[in-house]
Amino acid sequence: MTTQGKLGDQGRTLTFTHNPNLATNQECLGYAAQVTATDGPKPGRYTDGELRVGAANPVKLKGRVLGPGED
């Protein structure tokens, strides 16, 4: 299931709400987040990202914005 997030904090915060329906025998719930830079960031490495899911400890994110002609 794909859930559309809502941008805030001038594009630096993505918030989404998802209420999964789990059977009682489920032991694990996994989340995946695909992140794409918005227009305007300078090419380079960014290490100030963070993913938070509920009350779990935050997960640090890092990424790289490619320059023109880079793949």
Steps between C-alpha positions, in 0.01 A plus 500: 500500500633845410423795725547856374682720750455868579798737477565757770786704649583652160528157340722351772232295678286226348215378717267214422246307700448132445292271716597146396258218569710219650393148585582390855772261380705775332840562660651768277390806308741653248497845339682618191534863397609620157631855520561734208655846525277794417617762250775729623740308728870534431682184393678330786467258789239558770511317832237681704203281408289308746216248471260466793231236529273528801682473832797304355849647509568728199708360214772728357481560125766623262483569131675655207360755257658445160626784286415557133610207287544259792307172518 
